[in-house]
Amino acid sequence: MNTEERQLTEMLHRITPEPPRRVTLQDIAFRLADQAGPDPRPRYRGRPDREPRLRRPSSRGWSRAWAPALAAASVFVVAGATAGIAVLASSHHSPPAAAPATRDTTSGVPASSPTVTPASTSPAGTVTAIPGAPWHARLIDDLALQQGSLTGSGDSLYAFTGQDLVRIDPATGAVLRSAAVSSAVLNAPVVVGGTVWVVSSYDGGRAVLDGYNAQTLDRVSSVMVPAVGQVSSAAQGVLAAGPDGNLYVAAGDSVAVVNPANGAVVGRIMQPAGPAGSVAVSPDGSRLYASTFFQSGEIFQLLTYDLTQGGMQVGSSHVSTGAGGNLVATEGGVWGTLGTGTSQWAWFAPGGDLSSASPVIRGTGGGLVSLPTLAGGALWIGGTQSLACANPATGSVRESAAIPGDHGVAVYFGSVAYAGGHAYAYYIDGRSQAQGVTTFTPPAGCTR
């Protein structure tokens, strides 16, 4: 090879990109560790190896405080090429700015729930078009809700406002009933049969679960669940329902199994290494997933138990990164989050194995959260960049839609829920201050 050929070869090597490779959760862990640097946080009373608990949102809800949060929000998207990795590809073209919302008096929403005097500030039956919104989403109320709290059951939606648990008519957006209670931790209401369960207290050596009639929201039960040791101070999704009708609650160094009919603790699955911070049960009831976070070493651990074998531990994996949780179990494995803010990632771990986990989408930042939710036969993840539905079994994205900003200010869609066979999401526009529940029509690919 002569001198000119060698120079040409070197030049081509410099300008030719490296071939893409699979992004793993381990890559994200190393990146988060590099970003974190020395830990400047003060120590908290109690166990020194645990994160401080997430603070409960202000009793005034989220309302106007969203504007600066959304203006500061930024989203980064992870791309992968392997089948089984969920991919949300960002466009090289900026999405069009959202036009001001316009009133549309056509119904286009499901049939009304039983008639109750509405308490919503929006006219009943009136929806607001949101130009450019994913899948023609339309606003049905202007109710300020807490992030990640919207859930659906039967013909009703439920959520927390910061002051109250509310039951929402999905046809009109009207608040049908309310109860003066909120969740002590980041956890959506859990509906079992005709009762809505709320984690009303979570501190020290116990958790308190309050049950409310799903129609009237009258309190019908209160269950004190003793913890083994102290409850986690890094709690994110501590209450889940199983297909057996029982409640599963992270209770210190154990997961307590509670019979909601009588409030009895009918079983416990012991945690071998610290307090459980999040729990989830697979749709077929065969697997329980529980997570633990250790501040010392920044270790997030995921444990898998076989409920058909009396809660025998059958899996354990971990990554060294920030606190995590918000577990959602599907037939293919478990979904969850790691980190906070723009360093937060939603991930999918096939079979509950973190060593095989793939990141799905990076967090929104600005105080917003991108939490996975299971609804309508799909796994949903929202934010300020895309609203996407994924295959619950494989983790691959089925469909995604871009979320346009409003003249440079971020717009948020998340907390997807189903009620009466229709899809809903929580919406916030930081520029116009619009917010509330939206109804949208997912593409057929999301529900196949």
Buried (B, 14 or more C-beta within 10 A) or exposed (E): EEEEEEEEEEEEEEEEEEEEEEBBBBEBBBBBBEEBEEEEEEEEEEBEEBBBBBEBBEEEBBBEBBBEBBBBBBBBBBEBEEEBBBBBEEEEEEBEBBEEBEEBEEEEBBEBBEEBEBEBEBBBBBBBBBBBBBBBBBBBBBBBBBBBBBBBBEBBBBBBBBBBBBBBBBBBBBBBBBBEBBBBBBBBBBBBEEBBBBBBBBBEEBBBBBBBBBBEBEBBBEBEBEBBBBBBBBBBBBBBBBEEEBBBBBBBBBBBBBBBEEBEBEBBBEBEEBBBBBBBBBEEBBBBBBBBBBBEEBBBBBBBBBBEEEBEBBBBBBBBBBBBBBBBBBEBBBBBBBBBBBBBBBBBBBEBBBEBBBBBBBBBBBBBBBBBBBBBEBBBBBBBBBBBBBBBEBBBBBBBBBBBBBEEBBBBBBBBBBBBEBBBBBBBBBBBEBBBBBBBEBEEEBBE
